[in-house]
Amino acid sequence: MNIVESLEAKHIEELMKDKKIPEFRSGDTVKVNVRIKEGQRERLQAYEEFV
């Protein structure tokens, strides 16, 4: 692993330490909610797809 990959891995680890990512595998259905800001309004757009 070169120095850039090492620094990147440490940075990603810091960003992800407080977040929980659910386990999923090929064939699962996932639903993702994306927060969209339009001017002063904010809404959630849901997407549901197979992995």
Biopython code that builds the backbone (N, CA, C, O; Angstrom):
import numpy as np
from Bio.PDB.StructureBuilder import StructureBuilder

atoms = [
    (1, "MET", "N", (0.857, -1.175, 0.000)),
    (1, "MET", "CA", (0.000, 0.000, 0.000)),
    (1, "MET", "C", (0.902, 1.236, 0.000)),
    (1, "MET", "O", (1.810, 1.349, 0.823)),
    (2, "ASN", "N", (0.646, 2.151, -0.921)),
    (2, "ASN", "CA", (1.475, 3.354, -0.955)),
    (2, "ASN", "C", (0.953, 4.386, 0.044)),
    (2, "ASN", "O", (-0.074, 4.167, 0.686)),
    (3, "ILE", "N", (1.653, 5.500, 0.173)),
    (3, "ILE", "CA", (1.321, 6.499, 1.191)),
    (3, "ILE", "C", (-0.041, 7.140, 0.951)),
    (3, "ILE", "O", (-0.758, 7.426, 1.910)),
    (4, "VAL", "N", (-0.412, 7.372, -0.306)),
    (4, "VAL", "CA", (-1.714, 7.976, -0.606)),
    (4, "VAL", "C", (-2.843, 7.035, -0.186)),
    (4, "VAL", "O", (-3.816, 7.468, 0.431)),
    (5, "GLU", "N", (-2.716, 5.758, -0.517)),
    (5, "GLU", "CA", (-3.738, 4.789, -0.121)),
    (5, "GLU", "C", (-3.827, 4.677, 1.392)),
    (5, "GLU", "O", (-4.919, 4.524, 1.939)),
    (6, "SER", "N", (-2.695, 4.750, 2.071)),
    (6, "SER", "CA", (-2.669, 4.677, 3.526)),
    (6, "SER", "C", (-3.395, 5.866, 4.146)),
    (6, "SER", "O", (-4.214, 5.694, 5.049)),
    (7, "LEU", "N", (-3.099, 7.069, 3.665)),
    (7, "LEU", "CA", (-3.768, 8.271, 4.176)),
    (7, "LEU", "C", (-5.260, 8.239, 3.872)),
    (7, "LEU", "O", (-6.080, 8.619, 4.708)),
    (8, "GLU", "N", (-5.604, 7.786, 2.681)),
    (8, "GLU", "CA", (-7.008, 7.697, 2.297)),
    (8, "GLU", "C", (-7.755, 6.712, 3.193)),
    (8, "GLU", "O", (-8.875, 6.993, 3.619)),
    (9, "ALA", "N", (-7.155, 5.575, 3.479)),
    (9, "ALA", "CA", (-7.775, 4.567, 4.343)),
    (9, "ALA", "C", (-7.999, 5.116, 5.748)),
    (9, "ALA", "O", (-9.046, 4.869, 6.348)),
    (10, "LYS", "N", (-7.027, 5.859, 6.281)),
    (10, "LYS", "CA", (-7.182, 6.459, 7.617)),
    (10, "LYS", "C", (-8.314, 7.480, 7.618)),
    (10, "LYS", "O", (-9.112, 7.531, 8.553)),
    (11, "HIS", "N", (-8.379, 8.292, 6.565)),
    (11, "HIS", "CA", (-9.423, 9.322, 6.473)),
    (11, "HIS", "C", (-10.808, 8.684, 6.389)),
    (11, "HIS", "O", (-11.738, 9.129, 7.063)),
    (12, "ILE", "N", (-10.948, 7.661, 5.580)),
    (12, "ILE", "CA", (-12.230, 6.961, 5.452)),
    (12, "ILE", "C", (-12.617, 6.333, 6.783)),
    (12, "ILE", "O", (-13.785, 6.372, 7.172)),
    (13, "GLU", "N", (-11.653, 5.757, 7.481)),
    (13, "GLU", "CA", (-11.917, 5.152, 8.786)),
    (13, "GLU", "C", (-12.433, 6.192, 9.775)),
    (13, "GLU", "O", (-13.361, 5.911, 10.534)),
    (14, "GLU", "N", (-11.843, 7.396, 9.779)),
    (14, "GLU", "CA", (-12.299, 8.474, 10.656)),
    (14, "GLU", "C", (-13.724, 8.894, 10.318)),
    (14, "GLU", "O", (-14.534, 9.113, 11.219)),
    (15, "LEU", "N", (-14.036, 9.007, 9.032)),
    (15, "LEU", "CA", (-15.371, 9.428, 8.618)),
    (15, "LEU", "C", (-16.437, 8.396, 8.971)),
    (15, "LEU", "O", (-17.572, 8.760, 9.280)),
    (16, "MET", "N", (-16.087, 7.126, 8.927)),
    (16, "MET", "CA", (-17.062, 6.058, 9.106)),
    (16, "MET", "C", (-17.176, 5.561, 10.544)),
    (16, "MET", "O", (-18.015, 4.701, 10.811)),
    (17, "LYS", "N", (-16.371, 6.063, 11.483)),
    (17, "LYS", "CA", (-16.361, 5.506, 12.831)),
    (17, "LYS", "C", (-17.696, 5.662, 13.556)),
    (17, "LYS", "O", (-18.036, 4.811, 14.379)),
    (18, "ASP", "N", (-18.458, 6.707, 13.284)),
    (18, "ASP", "CA", (-19.736, 6.929, 13.960)),
    (18, "ASP", "C", (-20.929, 6.456, 13.151)),
    (18, "ASP", "O", (-22.063, 6.550, 13.621)),
    (19, "LYS", "N", (-20.703, 5.949, 11.946)),
    (19, "LYS", "CA", (-21.803, 5.540, 11.075)),
    (19, "LYS", "C", (-21.908, 4.026, 11.035)),
    (19, "LYS", "O", (-20.903, 3.316, 11.036)),
    (20, "LYS", "N", (-23.131, 3.551, 11.001)),
    (20, "LYS", "CA", (-23.365, 2.121, 10.892)),
    (20, "LYS", "C", (-23.911, 1.823, 9.502)),
    (20, "LYS", "O", (-24.925, 2.387, 9.090)),
    (21, "ILE", "N", (-23.241, 0.945, 8.794)),
    (21, "ILE", "CA", (-23.677, 0.548, 7.460)),
    (21, "ILE", "C", (-24.224, -0.863, 7.567)),
    (21, "ILE", "O", (-23.509, -1.769, 7.994)),
    (22, "PRO", "N", (-25.484, -1.067, 7.187)),
    (22, "PRO", "CA", (-26.065, -2.407, 7.291)),
    (22, "PRO", "C", (-25.398, -3.392, 6.333)),
    (22, "PRO", "O", (-24.903, -3.016, 5.271)),
    (23, "GLU", "N", (-25.399, -4.645, 6.730)),
    (23, "GLU", "CA", (-24.850, -5.699, 5.880)),
    (23, "GLU", "C", (-25.849, -6.002, 4.766)),
    (23, "GLU", "O", (-27.042, -6.150, 5.030)),
    (24, "PHE", "N", (-25.378, -6.095, 3.533)),
    (24, "PHE", "CA", (-26.222, -6.518, 2.424)),
    (24, "PHE", "C", (-25.361, -7.257, 1.424)),
    (24, "PHE", "O", (-24.145, -7.073, 1.358)),
    (25, "ARG", "N", (-26.023, -8.101, 0.646)),
    (25, "ARG", "CA", (-25.313, -8.955, -0.299)),
    (25, "ARG", "C", (-25.987, -8.890, -1.656)),
    (25, "ARG", "O", (-27.045, -8.282, -1.816)),
    (26, "SER", "N", (-25.363, -9.519, -2.614)),
    (26, "SER", "CA", (-25.907, -9.606, -3.956)),
    (26, "SER", "C", (-27.280, -10.271, -3.905)),
    (26, "SER", "O", (-27.445, -11.299, -3.249)),
    (27, "GLY", "N", (-28.259, -9.696, -4.588)),
    (27, "GLY", "CA", (-29.610, -10.241, -4.602)),
    (27, "GLY", "C", (-30.548, -9.554, -3.627)),
    (27, "GLY", "O", (-31.762, -9.743, -3.705)),
    (28, "ASP", "N", (-30.008, -8.755, -2.704)),
    (28, "ASP", "CA", (-30.838, -8.037, -1.739)),
    (28, "ASP", "C", (-31.477, -6.815, -2.395)),
    (28, "ASP", "O", (-30.962, -6.282, -3.378)),
    (29, "THR", "N", (-32.590, -6.388, -1.843)),
    (29, "THR", "CA", (-33.228, -5.151, -2.261)),
    (29, "THR", "C", (-32.846, -4.074, -1.256)),
    (29, "THR", "O", (-32.992, -4.269, -0.049)),
    (30, "VAL", "N", (-32.363, -2.955, -1.741)),
    (30, "VAL", "CA", (-31.995, -1.852, -0.854)),
    (30, "VAL", "C", (-32.846, -0.635, -1.177)),
    (30, "VAL", "O", (-33.204, -0.389, -2.329)),
    (31, "LYS", "N", (-33.161, 0.116, -0.136)),
    (31, "LYS", "CA", (-33.916, 1.351, -0.290)),
    (31, "LYS", "C", (-33.040, 2.479, 0.242)),
    (31, "LYS", "O", (-32.580, 2.437, 1.384)),
    (32, "VAL", "N", (-32.816, 3.483, -0.594)),
    (32, "VAL", "CA", (-31.963, 4.608, -0.238)),
    (32, "VAL", "C", (-32.799, 5.874, -0.300)),
    (32, "VAL", "O", (-33.490, 6.123, -1.288)),
    (33, "ASN", "N", (-32.734, 6.672, 0.756)),
    (33, "ASN", "CA", (-33.403, 7.966, 0.781)),
    (33, "ASN", "C", (-32.357, 9.053, 0.586)),
    (33, "ASN", "O", (-31.356, 9.103, 1.301)),
    (34, "VAL", "N", (-32.599, 9.922, -0.392)),
    (34, "VAL", "CA", (-31.673, 11.009, -0.693)),
    (34, "VAL", "C", (-32.358, 12.318, -0.335)),
    (34, "VAL", "O", (-33.487, 12.574, -0.753)),
    (35, "ARG", "N", (-31.667, 13.143, 0.443)),
    (35, "ARG", "CA", (-32.211, 14.449, 0.825)),
    (35, "ARG", "C", (-31.900, 15.438, -0.295)),
    (35, "ARG", "O", (-30.738, 15.645, -0.646)),
    (36, "ILE", "N", (-32.951, 16.050, -0.854)),
    (36, "ILE", "CA", (-32.804, 16.991, -1.965)),
    (36, "ILE", "C", (-33.252, 18.364, -1.493)),
    (36, "ILE", "O", (-34.353, 18.526, -0.967)),
    (37, "LYS", "N", (-32.389, 19.346, -1.688)),
    (37, "LYS", "CA", (-32.695, 20.710, -1.291)),
    (37, "LYS", "C", (-32.999, 21.514, -2.542)),
    (37, "LYS", "O", (-32.179, 21.579, -3.458)),
    (38, "GLU", "N", (-34.177, 22.126, -2.584)),
    (38, "GLU", "CA", (-34.602, 22.950, -3.720)),
    (38, "GLU", "C", (-34.948, 24.334, -3.190)),
    (38, "GLU", "O", (-36.050, 24.561, -2.693)),
    (39, "GLY", "N", (-34.009, 25.245, -3.300)),
    (39, "GLY", "CA", (-34.231, 26.579, -2.756)),
    (39, "GLY", "C", (-34.353, 26.501, -1.244)),
    (39, "GLY", "O", (-33.419, 26.075, -0.564)),
    (40, "GLN", "N", (-35.505, 26.912, -0.711)),
    (40, "GLN", "CA", (-35.748, 26.869, 0.734)),
    (40, "GLN", "C", (-36.369, 25.553, 1.179)),
    (40, "GLN", "O", (-36.422, 25.261, 2.374)),
    (41, "ARG", "N", (-36.842, 24.755, 0.217)),
    (41, "ARG", "CA", (-37.514, 23.489, 0.538)),
    (41, "ARG", "C", (-36.536, 22.336, 0.563)),
    (41, "ARG", "O", (-35.502, 22.352, -0.106)),
    (42, "GLU", "N", (-36.886, 21.340, 1.345)),
    (42, "GLU", "CA", (-36.090, 20.127, 1.419)),
    (42, "GLU", "C", (-37.040, 18.944, 1.360)),
    (42, "GLU", "O", (-38.102, 18.963, 1.982)),
    (43, "ARG", "N", (-36.658, 17.910, 0.609)),
    (43, "ARG", "CA", (-37.509, 16.730, 0.517)),
    (43, "ARG", "C", (-36.645, 15.484, 0.438)),
    (43, "ARG", "O", (-35.450, 15.559, 0.152)),
    (44, "LEU", "N", (-37.264, 14.330, 0.695)),
    (44, "LEU", "CA", (-36.581, 13.053, 0.573)),
    (44, "LEU", "C", (-37.060, 12.351, -0.690)),
    (44, "LEU", "O", (-38.261, 12.261, -0.943)),
    (45, "GLN", "N", (-36.121, 11.859, -1.472)),
    (45, "GLN", "CA", (-36.436, 11.076, -2.666)),
    (45, "GLN", "C", (-35.976, 9.658, -2.394)),
    (45, "GLN", "O", (-34.798, 9.427, -2.122)),
    (46, "ALA", "N", (-36.898, 8.703, -2.464)),
    (46, "ALA", "CA", (-36.568, 7.308, -2.166)),
    (46, "ALA", "C", (-36.296, 6.535, -3.451)),
    (46, "ALA", "O", (-37.001, 6.693, -4.448)),
    (47, "TYR", "N", (-35.270, 5.703, -3.414)),
    (47, "TYR", "CA", (-34.925, 4.803, -4.508)),
    (47, "TYR", "C", (-34.863, 3.394, -3.946)),
    (47, "TYR", "O", (-34.307, 3.177, -2.869)),
    (48, "GLU", "N", (-35.428, 2.438, -4.664)),
    (48, "GLU", "CA", (-35.381, 1.045, -4.241)),
    (48, "GLU", "C", (-34.899, 0.203, -5.418)),
    (48, "GLU", "O", (-35.495, 0.236, -6.494)),
    (49, "GLU", "N", (-33.826, -0.546, -5.214)),
    (49, "GLU", "CA", (-33.209, -1.324, -6.287)),
    (49, "GLU", "C", (-32.646, -2.628, -5.755)),
    (49, "GLU", "O", (-32.496, -2.815, -4.547)),
    (50, "PHE", "N", (-32.337, -3.524, -6.679)),
    (50, "PHE", "CA", (-31.662, -4.781, -6.350)),
    (50, "PHE", "C", (-30.158, -4.577, -6.439)),
    (50, "PHE", "O", (-29.665, -3.834, -7.288)),
    (51, "VAL", "N", (-29.445, -5.242, -5.556)),
    (51, "VAL", "CA", (-27.976, -5.189, -5.586)),
    (51, "VAL", "C", (-27.483, -6.286, -6.490)),
    (51, "VAL", "O", (-26.275, -6.439, -6.673)),
]
sb = StructureBuilder()
sb.init_structure("model")
sb.init_model(0)
sb.init_chain("A")
sb.init_seg("    ")
for serial, (resi, resn, name, xyz) in enumerate(atoms, 1):
    if name == "N":
        sb.init_residue(resn, " ", resi, " ")
    sb.init_atom(name, np.array(xyz, "f"), 0.0, 1.0, " ", f" {name:<3s}", serial, name[0])
structure = sb.get_structure()
